[in-house]
Amino acid sequence: MQDVDISQCLPKDHEAAALVGRVWRGDGPRIVALRGGELVDITAHVGTMSALLDRDDRLTLAREASGISLGAVKPWLTQSLADSATTPDEHGNRLLAPCDLQVVKACGVTFAVSLLERVIEEQAAGDASKAGDIRARLRELIGQDLSRIVPGSEAAMALRKELMARGQWSPYLEVGIGADAEVFSKAAPMSSIGFGANVGVHAASNWNNPEPEVVLAMDGQGQPRGATLGNDVNLRDVEGRSALLLGKAKDNNGACAIGPFIRLFDDRFTMDTIRQAQVTMRIEGSDDDFVLEGRSDMREISRDPLDLVRQTCGSHHQYPDGFMLFLGTMFSPGEDRDLPGQGFTHHVGDRVSIHTPALGTLINRVDRSDAIAPWQFGLGALMRYLAR
């Protein structure tokens, strides 16, 4: 594996960015701001990230609020990577996922490439050995560039009708080119893991992959207040057996990684920055020297981020504590790793690095969900901690 360049874990212009996050310090979580390469504990001003995002003065809090210095951020990043196998309350200081009370929502099939791969999973019924032949047949059948089709448009509905007539319609095509986006609940509040922690893959899965994504940080009024990076760990064989197994495929111990920090929107960092972002990912194997690199170019997303926000939150559904919204990925690895024709799947010990210059790098290692630290510090524990 390559040595980790800690300086790349922060946004390229972090000195000018308004960055906030959460760390475990002593016996509980603290809200921090990153200023000049130094972490400042601002929990005395705001006890949760949810509350901070709701504040009209959130940028002032991030940049100017008084607080206790926790030292340089780089040792915190290094420590978080080194102690990924332990739980926060066992060893002390580390970075946490930068969200707390927010539910984590995720959008699926928002890129044409991932749309095809979801259909492949479905038709393969979870059998990775069938993926190659199905992929070739689908491309021949559809015969056009799905990335050029606007979901819900007249052209999309014409393709929908044609595929239905051929008996080739799929729930994934419905959300990929239909009017309604796929939005699902990825993780419960407080269950996400942060920078350096081990992500979890369910022990029953033999075909799985990371999904590198941009994640919007939303306030309690449904307004985007910042963004960060996320890994929506996915079990391709489980979801491929049935779309109704989405909960088992997506929501497991350690299956949602977010971080390292939330970058608040300001004059330098806006939704247009997100629309132009390119998210890169590198997977490095610890047992086979395997390396795989991929990218998600947000300019190729089928639905605008604000459309995804509107489909998630509005008069039909409110989130008074805010929510984190994964915007989807175009990364669906088809390269073979173990056996010809079976594509990519994780090995225990893989290191996954997700990067974009405006947000830094999220790094996690892969283990089994039943082998990593169990989730123990939930909403009740947070409330008791804040009360003390």
Contacts in CASP RR format, 6 or more apart in sequence:
PFRMAT RR
TARGET T0000
AUTHOR 0000-0000-0000
METHOD contacts of the structure
MODEL  1
MQDVDISQCLPKDHEAAALVGRVWRGDGPRIVALRGGELVDITAHVGTMS
ALLDRDDRLTLAREASGISLGAVKPWLTQSLADSATTPDEHGNRLLAPCD
LQVVKACGVTFAVSLLERVIEEQAAGDASKAGDIRARLRELIGQDLSRIV
PGSEAAMALRKELMARGQWSPYLEVGIGADAEVFSKAAPMSSIGFGANVG
VHAASNWNNPEPEVVLAMDGQGQPRGATLGNDVNLRDVEGRSALLLGKAK
DNNGACAIGPFIRLFDDRFTMDTIRQAQVTMRIEGSDDDFVLEGRSDMRE
ISRDPLDLVRQTCGSHHQYPDGFMLFLGTMFSPGEDRDLPGQGFTHHVGD
RVSIHTPALGTLINRVDRSDAIAPWQFGLGALMRYLAR
1 284 0 8 1.000
1 285 0 8 1.000
1 286 0 8 1.000
1 351 0 8 1.000
2 284 0 8 1.000
4 81 0 8 1.000
4 353 0 8 1.000
4 363 0 8 1.000
6 74 0 8 1.000
6 77 0 8 1.000
6 78 0 8 1.000
7 74 0 8 1.000
8 355 0 8 1.000
8 360 0 8 1.000
8 361 0 8 1.000
9 77 0 8 1.000
9 195 0 8 1.000
9 260 0 8 1.000
9 360 0 8 1.000
9 361 0 8 1.000
9 363 0 8 1.000
10 19 0 8 1.000
10 34 0 8 1.000
10 37 0 8 1.000
10 73 0 8 1.000
10 260 0 8 1.000
10 261 0 8 1.000
10 360 0 8 1.000
11 17 0 8 1.000
11 19 0 8 1.000
11 263 0 8 1.000
11 357 0 8 1.000
11 358 0 8 1.000
11 359 0 8 1.000
11 360 0 8 1.000
12 357 0 8 1.000
12 358 0 8 1.000
12 360 0 8 1.000
13 268 0 8 1.000
13 358 0 8 1.000
14 34 0 8 1.000
14 36 0 8 1.000
14 37 0 8 1.000
14 360 0 8 1.000
15 36 0 8 1.000
15 37 0 8 1.000
16 268 0 8 1.000
17 34 0 8 1.000
17 263 0 8 1.000
17 268 0 8 1.000
17 269 0 8 1.000
18 33 0 8 1.000
18 58 0 8 1.000
18 59 0 8 1.000
18 62 0 8 1.000
18 63 0 8 1.000
18 263 0 8 1.000
18 264 0 8 1.000
18 266 0 8 1.000
18 269 0 8 1.000
19 33 0 8 1.000
19 34 0 8 1.000
19 62 0 8 1.000
19 261 0 8 1.000
19 262 0 8 1.000
19 263 0 8 1.000
19 264 0 8 1.000
20 31 0 8 1.000
20 32 0 8 1.000
20 33 0 8 1.000
20 34 0 8 1.000
20 49 0 8 1.000
20 52 0 8 1.000
20 58 0 8 1.000
20 61 0 8 1.000
20 62 0 8 1.000
20 98 0 8 1.000
20 261 0 8 1.000
20 262 0 8 1.000
20 264 0 8 1.000
21 31 0 8 1.000
21 32 0 8 1.000
21 33 0 8 1.000
21 34 0 8 1.000
21 49 0 8 1.000
21 95 0 8 1.000
21 96 0 8 1.000
21 98 0 8 1.000
21 260 0 8 1.000
21 261 0 8 1.000
21 262 0 8 1.000
22 29 0 8 1.000
22 30 0 8 1.000
22 31 0 8 1.000
22 32 0 8 1.000
22 49 0 8 1.000
22 95 0 8 1.000
22 96 0 8 1.000
22 97 0 8 1.000
22 98 0 8 1.000
22 99 0 8 1.000
22 100 0 8 1.000
23 29 0 8 1.000
23 30 0 8 1.000
23 32 0 8 1.000
23 39 0 8 1.000
23 70 0 8 1.000
23 76 0 8 1.000
23 93 0 8 1.000
23 94 0 8 1.000
23 95 0 8 1.000
23 96 0 8 1.000
24 30 0 8 1.000
24 88 0 8 1.000
24 89 0 8 1.000
24 92 0 8 1.000
24 93 0 8 1.000
24 94 0 8 1.000
24 95 0 8 1.000
24 96 0 8 1.000
25 41 0 8 1.000
25 70 0 8 1.000
25 92 0 8 1.000
25 93 0 8 1.000
26 92 0 8 1.000
26 93 0 8 1.000
27 89 0 8 1.000
27 385 0 8 1.000
28 88 0 8 1.000
28 89 0 8 1.000
28 377 0 8 1.000
28 385 0 8 1.000
29 88 0 8 1.000
29 96 0 8 1.000
29 100 0 8 1.000
29 377 0 8 1.000
29 382 0 8 1.000
29 385 0 8 1.000
30 41 0 8 1.000
30 43 0 8 1.000
30 70 0 8 1.000
31 41 0 8 1.000
31 42 0 8 1.000
31 43 0 8 1.000
31 46 0 8 1.000
31 47 0 8 1.000
31 48 0 8 1.000
31 49 0 8 1.000
31 52 0 8 1.000
32 39 0 8 1.000
32 40 0 8 1.000
32 41 0 8 1.000
32 42 0 8 1.000
32 70 0 8 1.000
33 39 0 8 1.000
33 40 0 8 1.000
33 42 0 8 1.000
33 61 0 8 1.000
33 62 0 8 1.000
33 63 0 8 1.000
33 65 0 8 1.000
34 40 0 8 1.000
34 73 0 8 1.000
34 261 0 8 1.000
35 63 0 8 1.000
37 72 0 8 1.000
37 73 0 8 1.000
37 74 0 8 1.000
38 69 0 8 1.000
38 70 0 8 1.000
38 71 0 8 1.000
38 72 0 8 1.000
38 73 0 8 1.000
39 69 0 8 1.000
39 70 0 8 1.000
39 71 0 8 1.000
39 72 0 8 1.000
39 73 0 8 1.000
39 76 0 8 1.000
40 65 0 8 1.000
40 67 0 8 1.000
40 68 0 8 1.000
40 69 0 8 1.000
40 70 0 8 1.000
41 67 0 8 1.000
41 68 0 8 1.000
41 69 0 8 1.000
41 70 0 8 1.000
42 61 0 8 1.000
42 62 0 8 1.000
42 65 0 8 1.000
42 66 0 8 1.000
42 67 0 8 1.000
44 66 0 8 1.000
44 67 0 8 1.000
45 61 0 8 1.000
45 65 0 8 1.000
45 66 0 8 1.000
45 67 0 8 1.000
46 52 0 8 1.000
46 55 0 8 1.000
46 61 0 8 1.000
47 386 0 8 1.000
48 100 0 8 1.000
48 101 0 8 1.000
48 382 0 8 1.000
48 386 0 8 1.000
49 98 0 8 1.000
49 99 0 8 1.000
49 100 0 8 1.000
49 101 0 8 1.000
49 102 0 8 1.000
49 217 0 8 1.000
49 262 0 8 1.000
50 99 0 8 1.000
50 100 0 8 1.000
50 101 0 8 1.000
50 102 0 8 1.000
50 220 0 8 1.000
50 321 0 8 1.000
50 322 0 8 1.000
52 58 0 8 1.000
52 61 0 8 1.000
52 62 0 8 1.000
53 217 0 8 1.000
53 218 0 8 1.000
53 219 0 8 1.000
53 220 0 8 1.000
53 225 0 8 1.000
53 226 0 8 1.000
53 262 0 8 1.000
53 322 0 8 1.000
54 219 0 8 1.000
54 220 0 8 1.000
54 221 0 8 1.000
54 322 0 8 1.000
55 61 0 8 1.000
58 225 0 8 1.000
58 264 0 8 1.000
59 264 0 8 1.000
59 266 0 8 1.000
62 264 0 8 1.000
70 76 0 8 1.000
70 93 0 8 1.000
76 93 0 8 1.000
76 94 0 8 1.000
76 95 0 8 1.000
77 95 0 8 1.000
77 195 0 8 1.000
77 260 0 8 1.000
79 93 0 8 1.000
79 94 0 8 1.000
80 94 0 8 1.000
80 95 0 8 1.000
80 194 0 8 1.000
80 195 0 8 1.000
80 196 0 8 1.000
80 197 0 8 1.000
81 195 0 8 1.000
81 196 0 8 1.000
81 363 0 8 1.000
83 91 0 8 1.000
83 94 0 8 1.000
84 196 0 8 1.000
84 197 0 8 1.000
84 198 0 8 1.000
84 364 0 8 1.000
84 365 0 8 1.000
85 198 0 8 1.000
85 367 0 8 1.000
85 372 0 8 1.000
85 373 0 8 1.000
86 373 0 8 1.000
87 373 0 8 1.000
87 374 0 8 1.000
87 376 0 8 1.000
88 94 0 8 1.000
88 96 0 8 1.000
88 377 0 8 1.000
89 376 0 8 1.000
89 377 0 8 1.000
90 373 0 8 1.000
94 196 0 8 1.000
94 197 0 8 1.000
95 194 0 8 1.000
95 195 0 8 1.000
95 196 0 8 1.000
95 259 0 8 1.000
95 260 0 8 1.000
96 193 0 8 1.000
96 194 0 8 1.000
97 192 0 8 1.000
97 193 0 8 1.000
97 194 0 8 1.000
97 256 0 8 1.000
97 257 0 8 1.000
97 258 0 8 1.000
97 259 0 8 1.000
98 194 0 8 1.000
98 217 0 8 1.000
98 228 0 8 1.000
98 258 0 8 1.000
98 259 0 8 1.000
98 260 0 8 1.000
98 261 0 8 1.000
98 262 0 8 1.000
99 189 0 8 1.000
99 192 0 8 1.000
99 217 0 8 1.000
99 258 0 8 1.000
99 262 0 8 1.000
99 324 0 8 1.000
100 189 0 8 1.000
100 190 0 8 1.000
100 382 0 8 1.000
101 189 0 8 1.000
101 190 0 8 1.000
101 321 0 8 1.000
101 322 0 8 1.000
101 379 0 8 1.000
101 382 0 8 1.000
102 189 0 8 1.000
102 217 0 8 1.000
102 218 0 8 1.000
102 319 0 8 1.000
102 321 0 8 1.000
102 322 0 8 1.000
102 323 0 8 1.000
102 324 0 8 1.000
103 185 0 8 1.000
103 187 0 8 1.000
103 188 0 8 1.000
103 189 0 8 1.000
103 319 0 8 1.000
103 321 0 8 1.000
103 322 0 8 1.000
103 323 0 8 1.000
103 324 0 8 1.000
104 185 0 8 1.000
104 186 0 8 1.000
104 187 0 8 1.000
104 188 0 8 1.000
104 189 0 8 1.000
104 191 0 8 1.000
104 192 0 8 1.000
104 256 0 8 1.000
104 258 0 8 1.000
104 323 0 8 1.000
104 324 0 8 1.000
104 326 0 8 1.000
105 183 0 8 1.000
105 184 0 8 1.000
105 185 0 8 1.000
105 186 0 8 1.000
105 312 0 8 1.000
105 323 0 8 1.000
105 324 0 8 1.000
105 325 0 8 1.000
105 326 0 8 1.000
106 183 0 8 1.000
106 184 0 8 1.000
106 185 0 8 1.000
106 186 0 8 1.000
106 213 0 8 1.000
106 232 0 8 1.000
106 250 0 8 1.000
106 325 0 8 1.000
106 326 0 8 1.000
106 328 0 8 1.000
107 181 0 8 1.000
107 182 0 8 1.000
107 183 0 8 1.000
107 303 0 8 1.000
107 308 0 8 1.000
107 312 0 8 1.000
107 325 0 8 1.000
107 326 0 8 1.000
107 327 0 8 1.000
107 328 0 8 1.000
108 114 0 8 1.000
108 118 0 8 1.000
108 175 0 8 1.000
108 181 0 8 1.000
108 182 0 8 1.000
108 183 0 8 1.000
108 184 0 8 1.000
108 326 0 8 1.000
108 328 0 8 1.000
109 115 0 8 1.000
109 118 0 8 1.000
109 172 0 8 1.000
109 175 0 8 1.000
109 176 0 8 1.000
109 182 0 8 1.000
110 176 0 8 1.000
110 181 0 8 1.000
110 301 0 8 1.000
110 302 0 8 1.000
110 303 0 8 1.000
110 308 0 8 1.000
110 327 0 8 1.000
110 328 0 8 1.000
110 329 0 8 1.000
111 147 0 8 1.000
111 296 0 8 1.000
111 300 0 8 1.000
111 301 0 8 1.000
111 302 0 8 1.000
111 328 0 8 1.000
111 329 0 8 1.000
111 330 0 8 1.000
112 145 0 8 1.000
112 146 0 8 1.000
112 147 0 8 1.000
112 149 0 8 1.000
112 300 0 8 1.000
112 302 0 8 1.000
112 330 0 8 1.000
113 147 0 8 1.000
113 330 0 8 1.000
113 331 0 8 1.000
113 332 0 8 1.000
114 328 0 8 1.000
114 329 0 8 1.000
114 330 0 8 1.000
114 331 0 8 1.000
114 332 0 8 1.000
115 146 0 8 1.000
115 172 0 8 1.000
115 173 0 8 1.000
115 176 0 8 1.000
115 177 0 8 1.000
115 302 0 8 1.000
116 135 0 8 1.000
116 138 0 8 1.000
116 139 0 8 1.000
116 142 0 8 1.000
116 146 0 8 1.000
116 332 0 8 1.000
117 135 0 8 1.000
117 236 0 8 1.000
117 332 0 8 1.000
117 334 0 8 1.000
118 170 0 8 1.000
118 172 0 8 1.000
118 239 0 8 1.000
119 134 0 8 1.000
119 138 0 8 1.000
119 170 0 8 1.000
119 172 0 8 1.000
119 173 0 8 1.000
120 131 0 8 1.000
120 132 0 8 1.000
120 134 0 8 1.000
120 135 0 8 1.000
120 138 0 8 1.000
121 131 0 8 1.000
121 236 0 8 1.000
121 237 0 8 1.000
121 239 0 8 1.000
121 240 0 8 1.000
122 170 0 8 1.000
122 171 0 8 1.000
122 172 0 8 1.000
122 240 0 8 1.000
122 243 0 8 1.000
123 130 0 8 1.000
123 134 0 8 1.000
123 138 0 8 1.000
123 170 0 8 1.000
124 130 0 8 1.000
124 131 0 8 1.000
124 134 0 8 1.000
124 240 0 8 1.000
125 240 0 8 1.000
125 241 0 8 1.000
126 207 0 8 1.000
126 236 0 8 1.000
126 237 0 8 1.000
126 238 0 8 1.000
126 240 0 8 1.000
126 241 0 8 1.000
127 237 0 8 1.000
128 206 0 8 1.000
128 207 0 8 1.000
128 236 0 8 1.000
128 237 0 8 1.000
128 341 0 8 1.000
128 342 0 8 1.000
128 343 0 8 1.000
128 345 0 8 1.000
129 339 0 8 1.000
129 341 0 8 1.000
129 342 0 8 1.000
131 334 0 8 1.000
131 341 0 8 1.000
131 342 0 8 1.000
131 343 0 8 1.000
132 341 0 8 1.000
132 343 0 8 1.000
135 334 0 8 1.000
141 166 0 8 1.000
141 168 0 8 1.000
142 159 0 8 1.000
142 163 0 8 1.000
144 159 0 8 1.000
146 177 0 8 1.000
147 300 0 8 1.000
147 302 0 8 1.000
149 155 0 8 1.000
149 156 0 8 1.000
149 159 0 8 1.000
149 177 0 8 1.000
149 302 0 8 1.000
150 156 0 8 1.000
150 302 0 8 1.000
151 176 0 8 1.000
151 177 0 8 1.000
151 178 0 8 1.000
151 179 0 8 1.000
151 181 0 8 1.000
151 302 0 8 1.000
151 303 0 8 1.000
152 177 0 8 1.000
152 178 0 8 1.000
152 179 0 8 1.000
156 177 0 8 1.000
156 178 0 8 1.000
157 178 0 8 1.000
159 177 0 8 1.000
160 169 0 8 1.000
160 173 0 8 1.000
160 174 0 8 1.000
160 177 0 8 1.000
160 178 0 8 1.000
163 169 0 8 1.000
163 173 0 8 1.000
171 243 0 8 1.000
172 243 0 8 1.000
174 180 0 8 1.000
175 181 0 8 1.000
175 182 0 8 1.000
176 182 0 8 1.000
176 302 0 8 1.000
177 302 0 8 1.000
180 311 0 8 1.000
181 303 0 8 1.000
181 307 0 8 1.000
181 308 0 8 1.000
181 311 0 8 1.000
183 308 0 8 1.000
183 311 0 8 1.000
183 312 0 8 1.000
184 246 0 8 1.000
184 247 0 8 1.000
184 250 0 8 1.000
185 251 0 8 1.000
186 232 0 8 1.000
186 250 0 8 1.000
186 251 0 8 1.000
186 255 0 8 1.000
186 256 0 8 1.000
186 326 0 8 1.000
187 251 0 8 1.000
187 255 0 8 1.000
187 256 0 8 1.000
188 251 0 8 1.000
189 321 0 8 1.000
189 378 0 8 1.000
189 379 0 8 1.000
190 375 0 8 1.000
190 377 0 8 1.000
190 378 0 8 1.000
190 379 0 8 1.000
190 382 0 8 1.000
191 254 0 8 1.000
191 256 0 8 1.000
191 375 0 8 1.000
191 378 0 8 1.000
192 254 0 8 1.000
192 256 0 8 1.000
192 257 0 8 1.000
192 258 0 8 1.000
192 324 0 8 1.000
193 199 0 8 1.000
193 254 0 8 1.000
193 256 0 8 1.000
193 257 0 8 1.000
193 258 0 8 1.000
193 364 0 8 1.000
194 257 0 8 1.000
194 258 0 8 1.000
194 259 0 8 1.000
194 260 0 8 1.000
194 362 0 8 1.000
194 364 0 8 1.000
195 257 0 8 1.000
195 259 0 8 1.000
195 260 0 8 1.000
195 362 0 8 1.000
195 363 0 8 1.000
195 364 0 8 1.000
196 363 0 8 1.000
196 364 0 8 1.000
196 365 0 8 1.000
197 254 0 8 1.000
197 257 0 8 1.000
197 364 0 8 1.000
197 372 0 8 1.000
197 373 0 8 1.000
198 254 0 8 1.000
198 364 0 8 1.000
198 365 0 8 1.000
198 366 0 8 1.000
198 367 0 8 1.000
198 372 0 8 1.000
198 373 0 8 1.000
199 210 0 8 1.000
199 231 0 8 1.000
199 233 0 8 1.000
199 254 0 8 1.000
199 255 0 8 1.000
199 257 0 8 1.000
199 352 0 8 1.000
199 364 0 8 1.000
199 365 0 8 1.000
199 366 0 8 1.000
199 367 0 8 1.000
199 372 0 8 1.000
200 233 0 8 1.000
200 252 0 8 1.000
200 253 0 8 1.000
200 254 0 8 1.000
200 255 0 8 1.000
200 366 0 8 1.000
200 367 0 8 1.000
200 368 0 8 1.000
200 369 0 8 1.000
200 372 0 8 1.000
201 208 0 8 1.000
201 233 0 8 1.000
201 235 0 8 1.000
201 252 0 8 1.000
201 255 0 8 1.000
201 346 0 8 1.000
201 366 0 8 1.000
201 367 0 8 1.000
201 368 0 8 1.000
201 369 0 8 1.000
202 208 0 8 1.000
202 235 0 8 1.000
202 238 0 8 1.000
202 248 0 8 1.000
202 252 0 8 1.000
202 255 0 8 1.000
202 368 0 8 1.000
202 369 0 8 1.000
202 370 0 8 1.000
203 368 0 8 1.000
203 369 0 8 1.000
203 370 0 8 1.000
204 238 0 8 1.000
205 235 0 8 1.000
205 236 0 8 1.000
205 237 0 8 1.000
205 238 0 8 1.000
206 237 0 8 1.000
206 345 0 8 1.000
207 235 0 8 1.000
207 236 0 8 1.000
207 237 0 8 1.000
207 342 0 8 1.000
207 343 0 8 1.000
207 345 0 8 1.000
208 233 0 8 1.000
208 234 0 8 1.000
208 235 0 8 1.000
208 236 0 8 1.000
208 237 0 8 1.000
208 345 0 8 1.000
208 346 0 8 1.000
209 234 0 8 1.000
209 236 0 8 1.000
209 331 0 8 1.000
209 332 0 8 1.000
209 333 0 8 1.000
209 344 0 8 1.000
209 345 0 8 1.000
209 346 0 8 1.000
210 231 0 8 1.000
210 232 0 8 1.000
210 233 0 8 1.000
210 234 0 8 1.000
210 281 0 8 1.000
210 283 0 8 1.000
210 331 0 8 1.000
210 346 0 8 1.000
210 352 0 8 1.000
210 354 0 8 1.000
210 366 0 8 1.000
211 231 0 8 1.000
211 232 0 8 1.000
211 233 0 8 1.000
211 234 0 8 1.000
211 326 0 8 1.000
211 328 0 8 1.000
211 329 0 8 1.000
211 331 0 8 1.000
212 229 0 8 1.000
212 230 0 8 1.000
212 231 0 8 1.000
212 279 0 8 1.000
212 280 0 8 1.000
212 281 0 8 1.000
212 294 0 8 1.000
212 296 0 8 1.000
212 329 0 8 1.000
212 331 0 8 1.000
212 352 0 8 1.000
212 354 0 8 1.000
213 229 0 8 1.000
213 230 0 8 1.000
213 231 0 8 1.000
213 232 0 8 1.000
213 279 0 8 1.000
213 296 0 8 1.000
213 326 0 8 1.000
213 327 0 8 1.000
213 328 0 8 1.000
213 329 0 8 1.000
214 227 0 8 1.000
214 228 0 8 1.000
214 229 0 8 1.000
214 230 0 8 1.000
214 274 0 8 1.000
214 277 0 8 1.000
214 279 0 8 1.000
214 298 0 8 1.000
214 305 0 8 1.000
214 326 0 8 1.000
214 327 0 8 1.000
214 328 0 8 1.000
214 356 0 8 1.000
214 359 0 8 1.000
215 227 0 8 1.000
215 228 0 8 1.000
215 229 0 8 1.000
215 230 0 8 1.000
215 258 0 8 1.000
215 259 0 8 1.000
215 324 0 8 1.000
215 325 0 8 1.000
215 326 0 8 1.000
215 327 0 8 1.000
216 224 0 8 1.000
216 226 0 8 1.000
216 227 0 8 1.000
216 274 0 8 1.000
216 305 0 8 1.000
216 309 0 8 1.000
216 324 0 8 1.000
216 325 0 8 1.000
216 327 0 8 1.000
217 224 0 8 1.000
217 225 0 8 1.000
217 226 0 8 1.000
217 227 0 8 1.000
217 228 0 8 1.000
217 262 0 8 1.000
217 324 0 8 1.000
218 224 0 8 1.000
218 225 0 8 1.000
218 309 0 8 1.000
218 313 0 8 1.000
218 319 0 8 1.000
218 322 0 8 1.000
218 323 0 8 1.000
218 324 0 8 1.000
218 325 0 8 1.000
219 225 0 8 1.000
219 322 0 8 1.000
220 318 0 8 1.000
220 319 0 8 1.000
220 320 0 8 1.000
220 321 0 8 1.000
220 322 0 8 1.000
220 323 0 8 1.000
222 309 0 8 1.000
222 313 0 8 1.000
222 314 0 8 1.000
222 318 0 8 1.000
222 319 0 8 1.000
222 322 0 8 1.000
222 323 0 8 1.000
224 265 0 8 1.000
224 271 0 8 1.000
224 305 0 8 1.000
224 306 0 8 1.000
224 309 0 8 1.000
225 264 0 8 1.000
225 265 0 8 1.000
226 262 0 8 1.000
226 263 0 8 1.000
226 264 0 8 1.000
226 265 0 8 1.000
226 269 0 8 1.000
227 262 0 8 1.000
227 263 0 8 1.000
227 265 0 8 1.000
227 269 0 8 1.000
227 274 0 8 1.000
227 359 0 8 1.000
228 258 0 8 1.000
228 259 0 8 1.000
228 260 0 8 1.000
228 261 0 8 1.000
228 262 0 8 1.000
228 263 0 8 1.000
228 324 0 8 1.000
228 359 0 8 1.000
228 362 0 8 1.000
229 258 0 8 1.000
229 259 0 8 1.000
229 260 0 8 1.000
229 279 0 8 1.000
229 354 0 8 1.000
229 355 0 8 1.000
229 356 0 8 1.000
229 359 0 8 1.000
229 360 0 8 1.000
229 361 0 8 1.000
229 362 0 8 1.000
230 256 0 8 1.000
230 257 0 8 1.000
230 258 0 8 1.000
230 259 0 8 1.000
230 326 0 8 1.000
230 354 0 8 1.000
230 362 0 8 1.000
231 256 0 8 1.000
231 257 0 8 1.000
231 258 0 8 1.000
231 352 0 8 1.000
231 354 0 8 1.000
231 362 0 8 1.000
231 364 0 8 1.000
232 250 0 8 1.000
232 255 0 8 1.000
232 256 0 8 1.000
232 326 0 8 1.000
232 328 0 8 1.000
232 329 0 8 1.000
233 250 0 8 1.000
233 252 0 8 1.000
233 254 0 8 1.000
233 255 0 8 1.000
233 256 0 8 1.000
233 257 0 8 1.000
234 249 0 8 1.000
234 250 0 8 1.000
235 248 0 8 1.000
235 249 0 8 1.000
235 250 0 8 1.000
235 252 0 8 1.000
236 249 0 8 1.000
236 345 0 8 1.000
238 245 0 8 1.000
238 248 0 8 1.000
238 249 0 8 1.000
239 245 0 8 1.000
239 246 0 8 1.000
239 249 0 8 1.000
239 250 0 8 1.000
240 249 0 8 1.000
252 369 0 8 1.000
253 369 0 8 1.000
253 370 0 8 1.000
253 372 0 8 1.000
253 374 0 8 1.000
253 375 0 8 1.000
254 369 0 8 1.000
254 372 0 8 1.000
254 375 0 8 1.000
255 369 0 8 1.000
257 362 0 8 1.000
257 364 0 8 1.000
258 324 0 8 1.000
258 362 0 8 1.000
259 362 0 8 1.000
260 360 0 8 1.000
260 361 0 8 1.000
260 362 0 8 1.000
261 359 0 8 1.000
263 269 0 8 1.000
263 358 0 8 1.000
263 359 0 8 1.000
265 271 0 8 1.000
269 358 0 8 1.000
271 305 0 8 1.000
271 306 0 8 1.000
273 358 0 8 1.000
274 298 0 8 1.000
274 305 0 8 1.000
274 327 0 8 1.000
275 298 0 8 1.000
275 299 0 8 1.000
275 301 0 8 1.000
275 304 0 8 1.000
275 305 0 8 1.000
276 298 0 8 1.000
276 299 0 8 1.000
277 298 0 8 1.000
277 356 0 8 1.000
277 358 0 8 1.000
277 359 0 8 1.000
278 295 0 8 1.000
278 296 0 8 1.000
278 297 0 8 1.000
278 298 0 8 1.000
278 356 0 8 1.000
279 295 0 8 1.000
279 296 0 8 1.000
279 297 0 8 1.000
279 298 0 8 1.000
279 329 0 8 1.000
279 354 0 8 1.000
279 355 0 8 1.000
279 356 0 8 1.000
280 293 0 8 1.000
280 294 0 8 1.000
280 295 0 8 1.000
280 354 0 8 1.000
280 355 0 8 1.000
280 356 0 8 1.000
281 293 0 8 1.000
281 294 0 8 1.000
281 295 0 8 1.000
281 296 0 8 1.000
281 331 0 8 1.000
281 352 0 8 1.000
281 353 0 8 1.000
281 354 0 8 1.000
281 355 0 8 1.000
282 291 0 8 1.000
282 292 0 8 1.000
282 293 0 8 1.000
282 294 0 8 1.000
282 352 0 8 1.000
282 353 0 8 1.000
282 355 0 8 1.000
283 290 0 8 1.000
283 291 0 8 1.000
283 292 0 8 1.000
283 293 0 8 1.000
283 344 0 8 1.000
283 346 0 8 1.000
283 350 0 8 1.000
283 351 0 8 1.000
283 352 0 8 1.000
284 290 0 8 1.000
284 291 0 8 1.000
284 350 0 8 1.000
284 351 0 8 1.000
284 353 0 8 1.000
285 291 0 8 1.000
285 347 0 8 1.000
285 349 0 8 1.000
285 350 0 8 1.000
285 351 0 8 1.000
286 347 0 8 1.000
286 349 0 8 1.000
286 350 0 8 1.000
286 351 0 8 1.000
286 365 0 8 1.000
287 347 0 8 1.000
287 348 0 8 1.000
287 349 0 8 1.000
288 337 0 8 1.000
288 347 0 8 1.000
290 337 0 8 1.000
290 347 0 8 1.000
290 350 0 8 1.000
292 333 0 8 1.000
292 335 0 8 1.000
292 337 0 8 1.000
292 344 0 8 1.000
294 331 0 8 1.000
294 333 0 8 1.000
295 330 0 8 1.000
295 331 0 8 1.000
296 328 0 8 1.000
296 329 0 8 1.000
296 330 0 8 1.000
296 331 0 8 1.000
297 330 0 8 1.000
298 327 0 8 1.000
300 330 0 8 1.000
301 327 0 8 1.000
301 328 0 8 1.000
301 330 0 8 1.000
305 327 0 8 1.000
308 325 0 8 1.000
308 327 0 8 1.000
309 325 0 8 1.000
312 323 0 8 1.000
312 325 0 8 1.000
313 319 0 8 1.000
313 323 0 8 1.000
333 343 0 8 1.000
333 344 0 8 1.000
334 343 0 8 1.000
334 344 0 8 1.000
335 343 0 8 1.000
335 344 0 8 1.000
336 342 0 8 1.000
336 343 0 8 1.000
336 344 0 8 1.000
337 343 0 8 1.000
337 344 0 8 1.000
337 345 0 8 1.000
337 347 0 8 1.000
338 345 0 8 1.000
346 366 0 8 1.000
347 366 0 8 1.000
348 366 0 8 1.000
348 367 0 8 1.000
348 368 0 8 1.000
348 371 0 8 1.000
349 365 0 8 1.000
349 366 0 8 1.000
349 367 0 8 1.000
350 365 0 8 1.000
350 366 0 8 1.000
351 363 0 8 1.000
351 364 0 8 1.000
351 365 0 8 1.000
351 366 0 8 1.000
352 363 0 8 1.000
352 364 0 8 1.000
352 365 0 8 1.000
352 366 0 8 1.000
353 361 0 8 1.000
353 362 0 8 1.000
353 363 0 8 1.000
354 361 0 8 1.000
354 362 0 8 1.000
354 363 0 8 1.000
355 361 0 8 1.000
355 362 0 8 1.000
END
